[in-house]
Structures are given as C-alpha cells and as structure tokens.
Amino acid sequence: MTRVFSARVQGGVIVADGQDLPEGLTVTGATSESAAEIALDPAELAELDRAIAEADADTSEPVPNEQVLVALDRLAESR
C-alpha cells in the first residue's frame, strides 16, 4: 500500500512530520524546484489516500513522476 505524507529536511535528513514509520522502511521522495508548498487539510489528505488506494488497484499504465510533479505544481499555483 502507498502512503503519502509530508516531510522536511532537517540537518540533511528527511524527517516525516507526524508519522510513525517502521525502522528500515524504504521510502521514495519526489521534489520540485518550485518554491510553492502544498499544505493539505485532513479531509484533503484522506481524499488523496483514497485516490492512491484506487490507483494502486488500477492495472493500467503508470503515470510518469514528472507528469505528477507538473500537476502538483499547477495545483500549488492555483491555491
């Protein structure tokens, strides 16, 4: 299962905000050169989690990371 959470870099280390992650868990991060920050409220995070679960169940072709980052940048700019 895929989870989405916010994190920040502190002292060169990625710190997951408010997450209890098991030791040794492998995570994949995506960053954007955009200075815009996206903050989601609990309802938006829940909606995102549902969409990710739906996408995980989807057997169609994956969406390239760059396409996702562009879409996130556009969302951030519209806020």
mmCIF file of the N, C-alpha and C atoms, coordinates in Angstrom:
data_MODEL
# 
_entry.id   MODEL 
# 
loop_
_atom_site.group_PDB 
_atom_site.id 
_atom_site.type_symbol 
_atom_site.label_atom_id 
_atom_site.label_alt_id 
_atom_site.label_comp_id 
_atom_site.label_asym_id 
_atom_site.label_entity_id 
_atom_site.label_seq_id 
_atom_site.pdbx_PDB_ins_code 
_atom_site.Cartn_x 
_atom_site.Cartn_y 
_atom_site.Cartn_z 
_atom_site.occupancy 
_atom_site.B_iso_or_equiv 
_atom_site.pdbx_formal_charge 
_atom_site.auth_seq_id 
_atom_site.auth_comp_id 
_atom_site.auth_asym_id 
_atom_site.auth_atom_id 
_atom_site.pdbx_PDB_model_num 
ATOM 1   N N  . MET A 1 1  ? 0.842   -1.176 0.000   1.00 0.00 ? 1  MET A N  1 
ATOM 2   C CA . MET A 1 1  ? 0.000   0.000  0.000   1.00 0.00 ? 1  MET A CA 1 
ATOM 3   C C  . MET A 1 1  ? 0.888   1.241  0.000   1.00 0.00 ? 1  MET A C  1 
ATOM 4   N N  . THR A 1 2  ? 0.479   2.242  -0.711  1.00 0.00 ? 2  THR A N  1 
ATOM 5   C CA . THR A 1 2  ? 1.203   3.505  -0.791  1.00 0.00 ? 2  THR A CA 1 
ATOM 6   C C  . THR A 1 2  ? 0.595   4.496  0.182   1.00 0.00 ? 2  THR A C  1 
ATOM 7   N N  . ARG A 1 3  ? 1.461   5.223  0.902   1.00 0.00 ? 3  ARG A N  1 
ATOM 8   C CA . ARG A 1 3  ? 1.010   6.289  1.795   1.00 0.00 ? 3  ARG A CA 1 
ATOM 9   C C  . ARG A 1 3  ? 1.673   7.584  1.359   1.00 0.00 ? 3  ARG A C  1 
ATOM 10  N N  . VAL A 1 4  ? 0.963   8.675  1.493   1.00 0.00 ? 4  VAL A N  1 
ATOM 11  C CA . VAL A 1 4  ? 1.509   9.991  1.199   1.00 0.00 ? 4  VAL A CA 1 
ATOM 12  C C  . VAL A 1 4  ? 1.576   10.754 2.513   1.00 0.00 ? 4  VAL A C  1 
ATOM 13  N N  . PHE A 1 5  ? 2.710   11.383 2.766   1.00 0.00 ? 5  PHE A N  1 
ATOM 14  C CA . PHE A 1 5  ? 2.860   12.171 3.977   1.00 0.00 ? 5  PHE A CA 1 
ATOM 15  C C  . PHE A 1 5  ? 3.810   13.317 3.705   1.00 0.00 ? 5  PHE A C  1 
ATOM 16  N N  . SER A 1 6  ? 3.739   14.315 4.558   1.00 0.00 ? 6  SER A N  1 
ATOM 17  C CA . SER A 1 6  ? 4.627   15.457 4.437   1.00 0.00 ? 6  SER A CA 1 
ATOM 18  C C  . SER A 1 6  ? 5.913   15.175 5.199   1.00 0.00 ? 6  SER A C  1 
ATOM 19  N N  . ALA A 1 7  ? 6.981   15.749 4.709   1.00 0.00 ? 7  ALA A N  1 
ATOM 20  C CA . ALA A 1 7  ? 8.269   15.605 5.371   1.00 0.00 ? 7  ALA A CA 1 
ATOM 21  C C  . ALA A 1 7  ? 9.071   16.867 5.123   1.00 0.00 ? 7  ALA A C  1 
ATOM 22  N N  . ARG A 1 8  ? 10.126  17.042 5.897   1.00 0.00 ? 8  ARG A N  1 
ATOM 23  C CA . ARG A 1 8  ? 11.007  18.189 5.713   1.00 0.00 ? 8  ARG A CA 1 
ATOM 24  C C  . ARG A 1 8  ? 12.436  17.703 5.883   1.00 0.00 ? 8  ARG A C  1 
ATOM 25  N N  . VAL A 1 9  ? 13.362  18.478 5.385   1.00 0.00 ? 9  VAL A N  1 
ATOM 26  C CA . VAL A 1 9  ? 14.771  18.147 5.536   1.00 0.00 ? 9  VAL A CA 1 
ATOM 27  C C  . VAL A 1 9  ? 15.301  18.918 6.733   1.00 0.00 ? 9  VAL A C  1 
ATOM 28  N N  . GLN A 1 10 ? 15.899  18.190 7.649   1.00 0.00 ? 10 GLN A N  1 
ATOM 29  C CA . GLN A 1 10 ? 16.461  18.797 8.847   1.00 0.00 ? 10 GLN A CA 1 
ATOM 30  C C  . GLN A 1 10 ? 17.856  18.214 9.039   1.00 0.00 ? 10 GLN A C  1 
ATOM 31  N N  . GLY A 1 11 ? 18.870  19.069 8.923   1.00 0.00 ? 11 GLY A N  1 
ATOM 32  C CA . GLY A 1 11 ? 20.238  18.599 9.071   1.00 0.00 ? 11 GLY A CA 1 
ATOM 33  C C  . GLY A 1 11 ? 20.629  17.585 8.003   1.00 0.00 ? 11 GLY A C  1 
ATOM 34  N N  . GLY A 1 12 ? 20.041  17.734 6.818   1.00 0.00 ? 12 GLY A N  1 
ATOM 35  C CA . GLY A 1 12 ? 20.356  16.824 5.725   1.00 0.00 ? 12 GLY A CA 1 
ATOM 36  C C  . GLY A 1 12 ? 19.622  15.502 5.777   1.00 0.00 ? 12 GLY A C  1 
ATOM 37  N N  . VAL A 1 13 ? 18.704  15.345 6.734   1.00 0.00 ? 13 VAL A N  1 
ATOM 38  C CA . VAL A 1 13 ? 17.948  14.100 6.898   1.00 0.00 ? 13 VAL A CA 1 
ATOM 39  C C  . VAL A 1 13 ? 16.468  14.401 6.679   1.00 0.00 ? 13 VAL A C  1 
ATOM 40  N N  . ILE A 1 14 ? 15.774  13.515 5.995   1.00 0.00 ? 14 ILE A N  1 
ATOM 41  C CA . ILE A 1 14 ? 14.340  13.683 5.777   1.00 0.00 ? 14 ILE A CA 1 
ATOM 42  C C  . ILE A 1 14 ? 13.609  13.247 7.036   1.00 0.00 ? 14 ILE A C  1 
ATOM 43  N N  . VAL A 1 15 ? 12.790  14.154 7.583   1.00 0.00 ? 15 VAL A N  1 
ATOM 44  C CA . VAL A 1 15 ? 12.019  13.898 8.795   1.00 0.00 ? 15 VAL A CA 1 
ATOM 45  C C  . VAL A 1 15 ? 10.550  13.874 8.415   1.00 0.00 ? 15 VAL A C  1 
ATOM 46  N N  . ALA A 1 16 ? 9.891   12.742 8.640   1.00 0.00 ? 16 ALA A N  1 
ATOM 47  C CA . ALA A 1 16 ? 8.466   12.598 8.321   1.00 0.00 ? 16 ALA A CA 1 
ATOM 48  C C  . ALA A 1 16 ? 7.644   13.259 9.411   1.00 0.00 ? 16 ALA A C  1 
ATOM 49  N N  . ASP A 1 17 ? 6.885   14.274 9.056   1.00 0.00 ? 17 ASP A N  1 
ATOM 50  C CA . ASP A 1 17 ? 6.079   15.021 10.022  1.00 0.00 ? 17 ASP A CA 1 
ATOM 51  C C  . ASP A 1 17 ? 4.908   14.187 10.520  1.00 0.00 ? 17 ASP A C  1 
ATOM 52  N N  . GLY A 1 18 ? 4.875   13.923 11.815  1.00 0.00 ? 18 GLY A N  1 
ATOM 53  C CA . GLY A 1 18 ? 3.734   13.243 12.435  1.00 0.00 ? 18 GLY A CA 1 
ATOM 54  C C  . GLY A 1 18 ? 3.525   11.810 12.002  1.00 0.00 ? 18 GLY A C  1 
ATOM 55  N N  . GLN A 1 19 ? 4.546   11.155 11.489  1.00 0.00 ? 19 GLN A N  1 
ATOM 56  C CA . GLN A 1 19 ? 4.397   9.781  11.016  1.00 0.00 ? 19 GLN A CA 1 
ATOM 57  C C  . GLN A 1 19 ? 5.214   8.837  11.892  1.00 0.00 ? 19 GLN A C  1 
ATOM 58  N N  . ASP A 1 20 ? 4.655   7.701  12.208  1.00 0.00 ? 20 ASP A N  1 
ATOM 59  C CA . ASP A 1 20 ? 5.363   6.654  12.924  1.00 0.00 ? 20 ASP A CA 1 
ATOM 60  C C  . ASP A 1 20 ? 5.739   5.602  11.888  1.00 0.00 ? 20 ASP A C  1 
ATOM 61  N N  . LEU A 1 21 ? 6.948   5.727  11.337  1.00 0.00 ? 21 LEU A N  1 
ATOM 62  C CA . LEU A 1 21 ? 7.389   4.826  10.276  1.00 0.00 ? 21 LEU A CA 1 
ATOM 63  C C  . LEU A 1 21 ? 8.295   3.757  10.861  1.00 0.00 ? 21 LEU A C  1 
ATOM 64  N N  . PRO A 1 22 ? 8.131   2.509  10.427  1.00 0.00 ? 22 PRO A N  1 
ATOM 65  C CA . PRO A 1 22 ? 8.961   1.434  10.960  1.00 0.00 ? 22 PRO A CA 1 
ATOM 66  C C  . PRO A 1 22 ? 10.423  1.582  10.546  1.00 0.00 ? 22 PRO A C  1 
ATOM 67  N N  . GLU A 1 23 ? 11.313  1.210  11.441  1.00 0.00 ? 23 GLU A N  1 
ATOM 68  C CA . GLU A 1 23 ? 12.750  1.256  11.178  1.00 0.00 ? 23 GLU A CA 1 
ATOM 69  C C  . GLU A 1 23 ? 13.076  0.419  9.946   1.00 0.00 ? 23 GLU A C  1 
ATOM 70  N N  . GLY A 1 24 ? 13.890  0.976  9.062   1.00 0.00 ? 24 GLY A N  1 
ATOM 71  C CA . GLY A 1 24 ? 14.319  0.261  7.865   1.00 0.00 ? 24 GLY A CA 1 
ATOM 72  C C  . GLY A 1 24 ? 13.369  0.378  6.685   1.00 0.00 ? 24 GLY A C  1 
ATOM 73  N N  . LEU A 1 25 ? 12.250  1.066  6.859   1.00 0.00 ? 25 LEU A N  1 
ATOM 74  C CA . LEU A 1 25 ? 11.293  1.245  5.765   1.00 0.00 ? 25 LEU A CA 1 
ATOM 75  C C  . LEU A 1 25 ? 11.955  2.005  4.622   1.00 0.00 ? 25 LEU A C  1 
ATOM 76  N N  . THR A 1 26 ? 11.775  1.544  3.408   1.00 0.00 ? 26 THR A N  1 
ATOM 77  C CA . THR A 1 26 ? 12.281  2.247  2.236   1.00 0.00 ? 26 THR A CA 1 
ATOM 78  C C  . THR A 1 26 ? 11.205  3.206  1.752   1.00 0.00 ? 26 THR A C  1 
ATOM 79  N N  . VAL A 1 27 ? 11.588  4.463  1.557   1.00 0.00 ? 27 VAL A N  1 
ATOM 80  C CA . VAL A 1 27 ? 10.653  5.470  1.059   1.00 0.00 ? 27 VAL A CA 1 
ATOM 81  C C  . VAL A 1 27 ? 11.217  6.090  -0.207  1.00 0.00 ? 27 VAL A C  1 
ATOM 82  N N  . THR A 1 28 ? 10.332  6.582  -1.046  1.00 0.00 ? 28 THR A N  1 
ATOM 83  C CA . THR A 1 28 ? 10.715  7.280  -2.268  1.00 0.00 ? 28 THR A CA 1 
ATOM 84  C C  . THR A 1 28 ? 10.199  8.701  -2.156  1.00 0.00 ? 28 THR A C  1 
ATOM 85  N N  . GLY A 1 29 ? 11.057  9.658  -2.421  1.00 0.00 ? 29 GLY A N  1 
ATOM 86  C CA . GLY A 1 29 ? 10.658  11.061 -2.337  1.00 0.00 ? 29 GLY A CA 1 
ATOM 87  C C  . GLY A 1 29 ? 10.642  11.697 -3.707  1.00 0.00 ? 29 GLY A C  1 
ATOM 88  N N  . ALA A 1 30 ? 9.834   12.711 -3.832  1.00 0.00 ? 30 ALA A N  1 
ATOM 89  C CA . ALA A 1 30 ? 9.784   13.497 -5.059  1.00 0.00 ? 30 ALA A CA 1 
ATOM 90  C C  . ALA A 1 30 ? 9.829   14.961 -4.664  1.00 0.00 ? 30 ALA A C  1 
ATOM 91  N N  . THR A 1 31 ? 10.693  15.704 -5.303  1.00 0.00 ? 31 THR A N  1 
ATOM 92  C CA . THR A 1 31 ? 10.774  17.131 -5.016  1.00 0.00 ? 31 THR A CA 1 
ATOM 93  C C  . THR A 1 31 ? 10.548  17.911 -6.298  1.00 0.00 ? 31 THR A C  1 
ATOM 94  N N  . SER A 1 32 ? 10.287  19.150 -6.121  1.00 0.00 ? 32 SER A N  1 
ATOM 95  C CA . SER A 1 32 ? 10.091  20.037 -7.248  1.00 0.00 ? 32 SER A CA 1 
ATOM 96  C C  . SER A 1 32 ? 10.928  21.283 -6.996  1.00 0.00 ? 32 SER A C  1 
ATOM 97  N N  . GLU A 1 33 ? 11.389  21.897 -8.032  1.00 0.00 ? 33 GLU A N  1 
ATOM 98  C CA . GLU A 1 33 ? 12.160  23.124 -7.898  1.00 0.00 ? 33 GLU A CA 1 
ATOM 99  C C  . GLU A 1 33 ? 11.267  24.294 -7.521  1.00 0.00 ? 33 GLU A C  1 
ATOM 100 N N  . SER A 1 34 ? 9.982   24.095 -7.571  1.00 0.00 ? 34 SER A N  1 
ATOM 101 C CA . SER A 1 34 ? 9.033   25.154 -7.234  1.00 0.00 ? 34 SER A CA 1 
ATOM 102 C C  . SER A 1 34 ? 9.156   25.516 -5.763  1.00 0.00 ? 34 SER A C  1 
ATOM 103 N N  . ALA A 1 35 ? 9.056   26.798 -5.465  1.00 0.00 ? 35 ALA A N  1 
ATOM 104 C CA . ALA A 1 35 ? 9.117   27.256 -4.085  1.00 0.00 ? 35 ALA A CA 1 
ATOM 105 C C  . ALA A 1 35 ? 7.764   27.114 -3.394  1.00 0.00 ? 35 ALA A C  1 
ATOM 106 N N  . ALA A 1 36 ? 6.732   26.813 -4.156  1.00 0.00 ? 36 ALA A N  1 
ATOM 107 C CA . ALA A 1 36 ? 5.392   26.700 -3.586  1.00 0.00 ? 36 ALA A CA 1 
ATOM 108 C C  . ALA A 1 36 ? 5.295   25.458 -2.709  1.00 0.00 ? 36 ALA A C  1 
ATOM 109 N N  . GLU A 1 37 ? 4.633   25.606 -1.594  1.00 0.00 ? 37 GLU A N  1 
ATOM 110 C CA . GLU A 1 37 ? 4.429   24.498 -0.676  1.00 0.00 ? 37 GLU A CA 1 
ATOM 111 C C  . GLU A 1 37 ? 2.966   24.118 -0.711  1.00 0.00 ? 37 GLU A C  1 
ATOM 112 N N  . ILE A 1 38 ? 2.695   22.849 -0.713  1.00 0.00 ? 38 ILE A N  1 
ATOM 113 C CA . ILE A 1 38 ? 1.317   22.379 -0.726  1.00 0.00 ? 38 ILE A CA 1 
ATOM 114 C C  . ILE A 1 38 ? 0.983   21.884 0.668   1.00 0.00 ? 38 ILE A C  1 
ATOM 115 N N  . ALA A 1 39 ? -0.025  22.459 1.272   1.00 0.00 ? 39 ALA A N  1 
ATOM 116 C CA . ALA A 1 39 ? -0.491  22.029 2.587   1.00 0.00 ? 39 ALA A CA 1 
ATOM 117 C C  . ALA A 1 39 ? -1.912  21.509 2.424   1.00 0.00 ? 39 ALA A C  1 
ATOM 118 N N  . LEU A 1 40 ? -2.131  20.279 2.836   1.00 0.00 ? 40 LEU A N  1 
ATOM 119 C CA . LEU A 1 40 ? -3.449  19.673 2.720   1.00 0.00 ? 40 LEU A CA 1 
ATOM 120 C C  . LEU A 1 40 ? -4.070  19.531 4.096   1.00 0.00 ? 40 LEU A C  1 
ATOM 121 N N  . ASP A 1 41 ? -5.367  19.814 4.187   1.00 0.00 ? 41 ASP A N  1 
ATOM 122 C CA . ASP A 1 41 ? -6.062  19.607 5.456   1.00 0.00 ? 41 ASP A CA 1 
ATOM 123 C C  . ASP A 1 41 ? -6.402  18.115 5.578   1.00 0.00 ? 41 ASP A C  1 
ATOM 124 N N  . PRO A 1 42 ? -6.861  17.661 6.749   1.00 0.00 ? 42 PRO A N  1 
ATOM 125 C CA . PRO A 1 42 ? -7.136  16.224 6.936   1.00 0.00 ? 42 PRO A CA 1 
ATOM 126 C C  . PRO A 1 42 ? -8.102  15.631 5.908   1.00 0.00 ? 42 PRO A C  1 
ATOM 127 N N  . ALA A 1 43 ? -9.106  16.383 5.509   1.00 0.00 ? 43 ALA A N  1 
ATOM 128 C CA . ALA A 1 43 ? -10.063 15.868 4.514   1.00 0.00 ? 43 ALA A CA 1 
ATOM 129 C C  . ALA A 1 43 ? -9.389  15.685 3.158   1.00 0.00 ? 43 ALA A C  1 
ATOM 130 N N  . GLU A 1 44 ? -8.534  16.641 2.786   1.00 0.00 ? 44 GLU A N  1 
ATOM 131 C CA . GLU A 1 44 ? -7.810  16.525 1.514   1.00 0.00 ? 44 GLU A CA 1 
ATOM 132 C C  . GLU A 1 44 ? -6.820  15.366 1.548   1.00 0.00 ? 44 GLU A C  1 
ATOM 133 N N  . LEU A 1 45 ? -6.151  15.178 2.694   1.00 0.00 ? 45 LEU A N  1 
ATOM 134 C CA . LEU A 1 45 ? -5.237  14.038 2.822   1.00 0.00 ? 45 LEU A CA 1 
ATOM 135 C C  . LEU A 1 45 ? -5.994  12.710 2.706   1.00 0.00 ? 45 LEU A C  1 
ATOM 136 N N  . ALA A 1 46 ? -7.163  12.637 3.328   1.00 0.00 ? 46 ALA A N  1 
ATOM 137 C CA . ALA A 1 46 ? -7.973  11.414 3.244   1.00 0.00 ? 46 ALA A CA 1 
ATOM 138 C C  . ALA A 1 46 ? -8.394  11.158 1.802   1.00 0.00 ? 46 ALA A C  1 
ATOM 139 N N  . GLU A 1 47 ? -8.779  12.218 1.095   1.00 0.00 ? 47 GLU A N  1 
ATOM 140 C CA . GLU A 1 47 ? -9.151  12.080 -0.319  1.00 0.00 ? 47 GLU A CA 1 
ATOM 141 C C  . GLU A 1 47 ? -7.962  11.595 -1.143  1.00 0.00 ? 47 GLU A C  1 
ATOM 142 N N  . LEU A 1 48 ? -6.788  12.145 -0.864  1.00 0.00 ? 48 LEU A N  1 
ATOM 143 C CA . LEU A 1 48 ? -5.578  11.725 -1.562  1.00 0.00 ? 48 LEU A CA 1 
ATOM 144 C C  . LEU A 1 48 ? -5.266  10.262 -1.271  1.00 0.00 ? 48 LEU A C  1 
ATOM 145 N N  . ASP A 1 49 ? -5.395  9.850  -0.008  1.00 0.00 ? 49 ASP A N  1 
ATOM 146 C CA . ASP A 1 49 ? -5.172  8.444  0.347   1.00 0.00 ? 49 ASP A CA 1 
ATOM 147 C C  . ASP A 1 49 ? -6.127  7.519  -0.401  1.00 0.00 ? 49 ASP A C  1 
ATOM 148 N N  . ARG A 1 50 ? -7.404  7.926  -0.508  1.00 0.00 ? 50 ARG A N  1 
ATOM 149 C CA . ARG A 1 50 ? -8.388  7.108  -1.255  1.00 0.00 ? 50 ARG A CA 1 
ATOM 150 C C  . ARG A 1 50 ? -7.987  7.011  -2.730  1.00 0.00 ? 50 ARG A C  1 
ATOM 151 N N  . ALA A 1 51 ? -7.565  8.139  -3.303  1.00 0.00 ? 51 ALA A N  1 
ATOM 152 C CA . ALA A 1 51 ? -7.170  8.145  -4.713  1.00 0.00 ? 51 ALA A CA 1 
ATOM 153 C C  . ALA A 1 51 ? -5.940  7.271  -4.937  1.00 0.00 ? 51 ALA A C  1 
ATOM 154 N N  . ILE A 1 52 ? -5.007  7.307  -4.008  1.00 0.00 ? 52 ILE A N  1 
ATOM 155 C CA . ILE A 1 52 ? -3.805  6.475  -4.135  1.00 0.00 ? 52 ILE A CA 1 
ATOM 156 C C  . ILE A 1 52 ? -4.172  4.999  -4.043  1.00 0.00 ? 52 ILE A C  1 
ATOM 157 N N  . ALA A 1 53 ? -5.056  4.657  -3.107  1.00 0.00 ? 53 ALA A N  1 
ATOM 158 C CA . ALA A 1 53 ? -5.502  3.261  -2.990  1.00 0.00 ? 53 ALA A CA 1 
ATOM 159 C C  . ALA A 1 53 ? -6.175  2.807  -4.278  1.00 0.00 ? 53 ALA A C  1 
ATOM 160 N N  . GLU A 1 54 ? -6.983  3.688  -4.861  1.00 0.00 ? 54 GLU A N  1 
ATOM 161 C CA . GLU A 1 54 ? -7.643  3.369  -6.132  1.00 0.00 ? 54 GLU A CA 1 
ATOM 162 C C  . GLU A 1 54 ? -6.603  3.179  -7.237  1.00 0.00 ? 54 GLU A C  1 
ATOM 163 N N  . ALA A 1 55 ? -5.610  4.058  -7.261  1.00 0.00 ? 55 ALA A N  1 
ATOM 164 C CA . ALA A 1 55 ? -4.552  3.953  -8.272  1.00 0.00 ? 55 ALA A CA 1 
ATOM 165 C C  . ALA A 1 55 ? -3.734  2.689  -8.083  1.00 0.00 ? 55 ALA A C  1 
ATOM 166 N N  . ASP A 1 56 ? -3.480  2.308  -6.824  1.00 0.00 ? 56 ASP A N  1 
ATOM 167 C CA . ASP A 1 56 ? -2.725  1.083  -6.561  1.00 0.00 ? 56 ASP A CA 1 
ATOM 168 C C  . ASP A 1 56 ? -3.462  -0.144 -7.103  1.00 0.00 ? 56 ASP A C  1 
ATOM 169 N N  . ALA A 1 57 ? -4.791  -0.089 -7.079  1.00 0.00 ? 57 ALA A N  1 
ATOM 170 C CA . ALA A 1 57 ? -5.598  -1.207 -7.571  1.00 0.00 ? 57 ALA A CA 1 
ATOM 171 C C  . ALA A 1 57 ? -5.724  -1.196 -9.090  1.00 0.00 ? 57 ALA A C  1 
ATOM 172 N N  . ASP A 1 58 ? -5.398  -0.071 -9.708  1.00 0.00 ? 58 ASP A N  1 
ATOM 173 C CA . ASP A 1 58 ? -5.509  0.090  -11.162 1.00 0.00 ? 58 ASP A CA 1 
ATOM 174 C C  . ASP A 1 58 ? -4.373  -0.660 -11.852 1.00 0.00 ? 58 ASP A C  1 
ATOM 175 N N  . THR A 1 59 ? -4.699  -1.380 -12.896 1.00 0.00 ? 59 THR A N  1 
ATOM 176 C CA . THR A 1 59 ? -3.678  -2.144 -13.627 1.00 0.00 ? 59 THR A CA 1 
ATOM 177 C C  . THR A 1 59 ? -3.265  -1.481 -14.940 1.00 0.00 ? 59 THR A C  1 
ATOM 178 N N  . SER A 1 60 ? -3.707  -0.240 -15.157 1.00 0.00 ? 60 SER A N  1 
ATOM 179 C CA . SER A 1 60 ? -3.335  0.448  -16.388 1.00 0.00 ? 60 SER A CA 1 
ATOM 180 C C  . SER A 1 60 ? -1.903  0.975  -16.290 1.00 0.00 ? 60 SER A C  1 
ATOM 181 N N  . GLU A 1 61 ? -1.455  1.664  -17.323 1.00 0.00 ? 61 GLU A N  1 
ATOM 182 C CA . GLU A 1 61 ? -0.085  2.182  -17.377 1.00 0.00 ? 61 GLU A CA 1 
ATOM 183 C C  . GLU A 1 61 ? 0.157   3.224  -16.294 1.00 0.00 ? 61 GLU A C  1 
ATOM 184 N N  . PRO A 1 62 ? 1.326   3.198  -15.673 1.00 0.00 ? 62 PRO A N  1 
ATOM 185 C CA . PRO A 1 62 ? 1.634   4.197  -14.645 1.00 0.00 ? 62 PRO A CA 1 
ATOM 186 C C  . PRO A 1 62 ? 1.837   5.592  -15.243 1.00 0.00 ? 62 PRO A C  1 
ATOM 187 N N  . VAL A 1 63 ? 1.691   6.602  -14.402 1.00 0.00 ? 63 VAL A N  1 
ATOM 188 C CA . VAL A 1 63 ? 1.909   7.991  -14.804 1.00 0.00 ? 63 VAL A CA 1 
ATOM 189 C C  . VAL A 1 63 ? 3.353   8.352  -14.444 1.00 0.00 ? 63 VAL A C  1 
ATOM 190 N N  . PRO A 1 64 ? 4.109   8.925  -15.378 1.00 0.00 ? 64 PRO A N  1 
ATOM 191 C CA . PRO A 1 64 ? 5.499   9.295  -15.077 1.00 0.00 ? 64 PRO A CA 1 
ATOM 192 C C  . PRO A 1 64 ? 5.578   10.320 -13.945 1.00 0.00 ? 64 PRO A C  1 
ATOM 193 N N  . ASN A 1 65 ? 6.622   10.223 -13.102 1.00 0.00 ? 65 ASN A N  1 
ATOM 194 C CA . ASN A 1 65 ? 6.805   11.140 -11.975 1.00 0.00 ? 65 ASN A CA 1 
ATOM 195 C C  . ASN A 1 65 ? 6.766   12.598 -12.414 1.00 0.00 ? 65 ASN A C  1 
ATOM 196 N N  . GLU A 1 66 ? 7.432   12.914 -13.515 1.00 0.00 ? 66 GLU A N  1 
ATOM 197 C CA . GLU A 1 66 ? 7.487   14.305 -13.967 1.00 0.00 ? 66 GLU A CA 1 
ATOM 198 C C  . GLU A 1 66 ? 6.082   14.842 -14.237 1.00 0.00 ? 66 GLU A C  1 
ATOM 199 N N  . GLN A 1 67 ? 5.214   14.017 -14.793 1.00 0.00 ? 67 GLN A N  1 
ATOM 200 C CA . GLN A 1 67 ? 3.844   14.451 -15.060 1.00 0.00 ? 67 GLN A CA 1 
ATOM 201 C C  . GLN A 1 67 ? 3.112   14.733 -13.747 1.00 0.00 ? 67 GLN A C  1 
ATOM 202 N N  . VAL A 1 68 ? 3.335   13.922 -12.741 1.00 0.00 ? 68 VAL A N  1 
ATOM 203 C CA . VAL A 1 68 ? 2.714   14.132 -11.435 1.00 0.00 ? 68 VAL A CA 1 
ATOM 204 C C  . VAL A 1 68 ? 3.224   15.429 -10.813 1.00 0.00 ? 68 VAL A C  1 
ATOM 205 N N  . LEU A 1 69 ? 4.541   15.666 -10.883 1.00 0.00 ? 69 LEU A N  1 
ATOM 206 C CA . LEU A 1 69 ? 5.116   16.880 -10.300 1.00 0.00 ? 69 LEU A CA 1 
ATOM 207 C C  . LEU A 1 69 ? 4.590   18.134 -10.986 1.00 0.00 ? 69 LEU A C  1 
ATOM 208 N N  . VAL A 1 70 ? 4.425   18.086 -12.297 1.00 0.00 ? 70 VAL A N  1 
ATOM 209 C CA . VAL A 1 70 ? 3.866   19.234 -13.024 1.00 0.00 ? 70 VAL A CA 1 
ATOM 210 C C  . VAL A 1 70 ? 2.442   19.494 -12.548 1.00 0.00 ? 70 VAL A C  1 
ATOM 211 N N  . ALA A 1 71 ? 1.662   18.437 -12.392 1.00 0.00 ? 71 ALA A N  1 
ATOM 212 C CA . ALA A 1 71 ? 0.285   18.593 -11.926 1.00 0.00 ? 71 ALA A CA 1 
ATOM 213 C C  . ALA A 1 71 ? 0.249   19.168 -10.514 1.00 0.00 ? 71 ALA A C  1 
ATOM 214 N N  . LEU A 1 72 ? 1.149   18.719 -9.634  1.00 0.00 ? 72 LEU A N  1 
ATOM 215 C CA . LEU A 1 72 ? 1.212   19.250 -8.280  1.00 0.00 ? 72 LEU A CA 1 
ATOM 216 C C  . LEU A 1 72 ? 1.626   20.718 -8.274  1.00 0.00 ? 72 LEU A C  1 
ATOM 217 N N  . ASP A 1 73 ? 2.568   21.082 -9.133  1.00 0.00 ? 73 ASP A N  1 
ATOM 218 C CA . ASP A 1 73 ? 2.975   22.493 -9.248  1.00 0.00 ? 73 ASP A CA 1 
ATOM 219 C C  . ASP A 1 73 ? 1.799   23.364 -9.669  1.00 0.00 ? 73 ASP A C  1 
ATOM 220 N N  . ARG A 1 74 ? 1.021   22.897 -10.628 1.00 0.00 ? 74 ARG A N  1 
ATOM 221 C CA . ARG A 1 74 ? -0.156  23.653 -11.085 1.00 0.00 ? 74 ARG A CA 1 
ATOM 222 C C  . ARG A 1 74 ? -1.175  23.809 -9.953  1.00 0.00 ? 74 ARG A C  1 
ATOM 223 N N  . LEU A 1 75 ? -1.362  22.732 -9.175  1.00 0.00 ? 75 LEU A N  1 
ATOM 224 C CA . LEU A 1 75 ? -2.289  22.793 -8.047  1.00 0.00 ? 75 LEU A CA 1 
ATOM 225 C C  . LEU A 1 75 ? -1.803  23.815 -7.026  1.00 0.00 ? 75 LEU A C  1 
ATOM 226 N N  . ALA A 1 76 ? -0.512  23.806 -6.741  1.00 0.00 ? 76 ALA A N  1 
ATOM 227 C CA . ALA A 1 76 ? 0.048   24.749 -5.772  1.00 0.00 ? 76 ALA A CA 1 
ATOM 228 C C  . ALA A 1 76 ? -0.107  26.189 -6.252  1.00 0.00 ? 76 ALA A C  1 
ATOM 229 N N  . GLU A 1 77 ? 0.086   26.414 -7.531  1.00 0.00 ? 77 GLU A N  1 
ATOM 230 C CA . GLU A 1 77 ? -0.030  27.760 -8.087  1.00 0.00 ? 77 GLU A CA 1 
ATOM 231 C C  . GLU A 1 77 ? -1.466  28.261 -8.066  1.00 0.00 ? 77 GLU A C  1 
ATOM 232 N N  . SER A 1 78 ? -2.429  27.346 -8.110  1.00 0.00 ? 78 SER A N  1 
ATOM 233 C CA . SER A 1 78 ? -3.838  27.745 -8.139  1.00 0.00 ? 78 SER A CA 1 
ATOM 234 C C  . SER A 1 78 ? -4.373  28.064 -6.748  1.00 0.00 ? 78 SER A C  1 
ATOM 235 N N  . ARG A 1 79 ? -3.626  27.739 -5.718  1.00 0.00 ? 79 ARG A N  1 
ATOM 236 C CA . ARG A 1 79 ? -4.095  27.973 -4.320  1.00 0.00 ? 79 ARG A CA 1 
ATOM 237 C C  . ARG A 1 79 ? -3.829  29.355 -3.898  1.00 0.00 ? 79 ARG A C  1 
# 
